[in-house]
Amino acid sequence: MDFQTVGARHYLRCPVCEATVMSESCRLSEAEEKAVYDYHENDTGDPGYRRFLSKLAEPLLERLEPGLSGLDFGCGPGPELAGMLKEAGMEMCVYDPFFHPSTDVLNRRYDFLTCTEVIEHLHRPSKVFHQLDELLKPGGWLGIMTCFQTDDARFANWHYRRDPTHVVFYREQTLAVIAGQLGWELTVPRKDVALLRKPPIPGA
């Protein structure tokens, strides 16, 4: 249903999961989207960026044993999180449709997946979440970091909305609905971080 129009951008609200979605007619082209990503400054080795990523890495690592296999899905040009998880003893692969586009890594299954500042860019979120489910082994974890949308009155001036590549905005309720649809368990260990677990096979 209609939610808000801000400038030239129109947004819809899902009455089921409460996601806020930019109208398809207002979205950037693939080339325009890539140009925005090229201006992002996520420098490998930057201490501030590593602290930012640790918001997800720390609670995720509390639930993992060293030596597990992981995929950083949507890693961007400098997969710093994958490097941090390697330092913690994990075996990591990376995928990004613009910067690390090899699909070979999508032909196997992983003990855990990470999506940091990724799901707000998804033009087909349902399709991608089902893809993540296929990539994840039973009993595996999906770690997500995105700014939860909580205040409708501030939406128009919200910094996260102003990024033109952000087309979907999630509430905790949104991820709870997604988890329920896929049969996952949802934990929110800290602000703007969600951990979702695919249940193990009974008796395995």
Secondary structure, DSSP 8 states (H G I E B T S, - for coil): -EEEEETTEEEEE-TTT--EEE-GGGS--HHHHHHHHHT----TT-HHHHHHHHHHHHHHHTT--TT-EEEEET--SS-HHHHHHHHTT-EEEEEBTTTB--GGGGGS-EEEEEEES-GGG-SSHHHHHHHHHHHEEEEEEEEEE------GGGGGG-HHHHSTT--EE--HHHHHHHHHHHT-EEEEEETTEEEEE----TT-
